[in-house]
Structures are given as structure tokens and as C-alpha cells.
Amino acid sequence: MSDKIKILVVEPMQPCRTQEIPDTLEAMQALVGGDIEAVTSLRNASAIVCNDMGKFQGLPCNRPLLDESGLVPLDILHGTFFITGMNGEHFVSLTEEQIQRYKALYDNVMVVTAERPAVQAEIAPDSVMLNFAVDCQLSFRFARDGQEAAESKDAFISHITEVFNEDTPLAERTVGGLDFDFRDGCAEVRYTFASQEKDKASAEVFSEQCVRDVQDRLEGSGCKVEKIECFAEELEPDPVREPDKGRGNQEKKKTGHGHDR
């Protein structure tokens, strides 16, 4: 028996390479970095030899351990391993055909170790979202005299409703419907907006921003937005299920978010 054997060495994130090593236990242990374990599931009189404690020692992931077909992964091999020929219970040199077969196989499959970012554990407390019903009131001023006529009011209602229905955030989060009130050359639109935010102020700011995003379209009716007022109230469990709860306490909650144009 030869004093050396020719093997295929497979290191993490590296192409496979051939190497001749002494046919001794010490040389094999030095190559894999610990006690060896032979996995004789490979066909054609060959075996994988790896560190038998590689997974538990936290050695880097290397390649999948494949079944005899070379298609189905059975486990993950950790740390450096090598492939050797087998003659009965003895390790022998690989043939050139075996070297080419396993090199082609393991050069094309690798397992990458990715660490989970530490910040994921830190952001959980800030990611808790609360349910709010936001009572919103939009104040418009008609740009021309006579816009308070019945037909003009109908056109205004139709235009504002169309803008709300065509905007995804407003359409999905507006609870119930829109209430319109006309007086002294002005119009007021009231509605309840369902919002999930980390706090009351954020819910009010988001509700106002949704209106600001479509303000140009809203003013396409010939009216100018004079004021946007938003008053948020935390709800449990869901403002969509209890829309009246957000609207009922508006008068006693005057600390909301309101801005003149």
C-alpha cells in the first residue's frame, strides 16, 4: 500500500483541489481540524471524510451532503472535508475519473454562512403599531361667487368623492363615508381615517399627509384648501370595526394636528 493517497480537498467558499497526503490518521485529522468521520454514502468506491464535531464546534458551512444521486441534500457539511477512494475499509487514492466527477459536483454547490444582523433584536420594541381612529376635517373656500348653488355643490361632492376613491390610502382607510357641510362660501368635509402608527402624533401627521398628497387634485374643483385638522384617538382593537368611537369624542380632544394652508 502506498505511503500517500491522492484526495480531493473541499474547503469552505473555495474551489476543490487535489492533494496528496500521508496515509495516516494524524495527517487526516490535521486536514479537517479534528477527529475524522467517514461518510460512505458516495457511489463508486469513495467516501467523504469530515470533522465529526464540525457542526457543534461552529465551523463554517461548506457544502451540502448529497445522496447517492448527487441531487438530494441530506445535511450540511461544516469545515474542510476531503473525498477519498475506498478499497473495502481502507482509504485509497481517487482515480482521475472520480476526481473530475466530484470536482464538477462540488465546485458548483456551496453553502454561505450569513449572520443575522444584531439590530433585529433591538428594533422589536419600536415596531409595535397601535390602532387609531383619526377624525379629519377639511375646510375649503369657493374661489368664485355662485359656487354654492345646488348644481355646484353636487359637482363639488362628486369631485371630492372621486379623488378619495381613486387614491389608495384614502380609499382603503376612510371609514364610513364623507360628510359635507356648506356655509358662507365655504365647504367642510369630515371623515374618519383608520391609521396604524406608533403613537398619536404620528397617526395625525400621516392622516394629514395623505390629504396633502392629493391636495392639487382636490383643488381641481375650483376650491382652495384652507385648513386640514386631524384628531387621533387610540382604539382597541380596530378602528375599522368601531368607526363611531373615533368620531364621538372629537369635541373633548382638541390637541390634534391642524394646519392652515
VENGI-V441663 format. One record per pair of residues at least 12 apart in sequence whose ideal C-beta (glycine too) atoms are under 6 Angstrom apart, sorted by sequence separation. I is the first residue (numbers start at 1). J is the second residue. D is the distance in whole Angstrom. If there is no record, write none. Layout:
i:I j:J d:D
i:I j:J d:D
//
This chain:
i:7 j:19 d:6
i:64 j:76 d:6
i:65 j:77 d:5
i:195 j:207 d:6
i:36 j:49 d:5
i:37 j:50 d:6
i:178 j:191 d:5
i:233 j:246 d:5
i:6 j:20 d:5
i:63 j:77 d:5
i:193 j:207 d:5
i:37 j:52 d:3
i:61 j:76 d:5
i:62 j:77 d:5
i:4 j:20 d:5
i:34 j:51 d:4
i:35 j:52 d:5
i:61 j:78 d:6
i:174 j:191 d:5
i:175 j:192 d:4
i:211 j:228 d:5
i:4 j:22 d:6
i:5 j:23 d:5
i:32 j:50 d:6
i:33 j:51 d:6
i:32 j:51 d:4
i:34 j:53 d:6
i:59 j:78 d:4
i:83 j:102 d:5
i:175 j:194 d:5
i:231 j:250 d:6
i:59 j:79 d:3
i:173 j:193 d:5
i:208 j:228 d:5
i:173 j:194 d:5
i:208 j:230 d:5
i:231 j:253 d:5
i:55 j:78 d:5
i:157 j:180 d:6
i:207 j:230 d:4
i:54 j:78 d:4
i:43 j:68 d:5
i:54 j:79 d:4
i:231 j:256 d:3
i:204 j:230 d:4
i:230 j:256 d:5
i:50 j:77 d:5
i:230 j:257 d:5
i:51 j:79 d:5
i:204 j:232 d:5
i:153 j:182 d:6
i:203 j:232 d:4
i:229 j:258 d:4
i:50 j:81 d:4
i:228 j:259 d:6
i:200 j:232 d:5
i:48 j:81 d:6
i:49 j:82 d:5
i:227 j:260 d:5
i:148 j:182 d:6
i:48 j:83 d:6
i:49 j:84 d:6
i:70 j:105 d:6
i:76 j:111 d:6
i:226 j:261 d:6
i:225 j:261 d:5
i:46 j:83 d:6
i:47 j:84 d:6
i:46 j:85 d:5
i:47 j:86 d:5
i:46 j:86 d:6
i:170 j:210 d:6
i:45 j:86 d:5
i:169 j:210 d:5
i:63 j:106 d:5
i:142 j:185 d:5
i:64 j:109 d:6
i:141 j:186 d:5
i:194 j:239 d:4
i:33 j:79 d:6
i:63 j:109 d:6
i:194 j:240 d:5
i:140 j:187 d:4
i:167 j:214 d:5
i:12 j:60 d:4
i:32 j:80 d:6
i:139 j:188 d:6
i:208 j:257 d:6
i:12 j:62 d:4
i:61 j:111 d:4
i:138 j:189 d:4
i:163 j:214 d:6
i:192 j:243 d:5
i:46 j:98 d:6
i:61 j:113 d:5
i:204 j:256 d:6
i:60 j:113 d:5
i:137 j:190 d:5
i:204 j:257 d:3
i:163 j:217 d:5
i:192 j:246 d:5
i:136 j:191 d:6
i:163 j:218 d:5
i:192 j:247 d:5
i:135 j:192 d:6
i:136 j:193 d:5
i:133 j:192 d:6
i:134 j:193 d:4
i:134 j:195 d:5
i:159 j:221 d:4
i:132 j:195 d:5
i:131 j:196 d:6
i:156 j:221 d:5
i:175 j:240 d:6
i:129 j:196 d:5
i:176 j:243 d:5
i:175 j:243 d:4
i:11 j:80 d:5
i:134 j:203 d:6
i:10 j:81 d:5
i:132 j:203 d:4
i:136 j:207 d:6
i:9 j:82 d:5
i:134 j:207 d:4
i:7 j:82 d:5
i:8 j:83 d:4
i:7 j:84 d:5
i:143 j:222 d:5
i:18 j:99 d:6
i:142 j:223 d:5
i:140 j:223 d:4
i:141 j:224 d:5
i:141 j:226 d:5
i:5 j:91 d:6
i:6 j:93 d:4
i:16 j:103 d:5
i:139 j:226 d:4
i:5 j:93 d:5
i:6 j:94 d:6
i:139 j:227 d:4
i:16 j:106 d:5
i:138 j:228 d:6
i:8 j:99 d:6
i:16 j:107 d:6
i:15 j:107 d:5
i:137 j:229 d:5
i:8 j:102 d:5
i:136 j:230 d:5
i:10 j:106 d:5
i:134 j:230 d:5
i:135 j:231 d:5
i:134 j:232 d:5
i:132 j:232 d:5
i:133 j:233 d:5
i:132 j:234 d:6
i:133 j:235 d:5
i:130 j:234 d:6
i:131 j:235 d:5
i:133 j:239 d:4
i:131 j:238 d:6
i:131 j:239 d:5
i:135 j:246 d:6
i:133 j:245 d:6
i:135 j:247 d:5
i:133 j:246 d:2
i:135 j:250 d:5
//
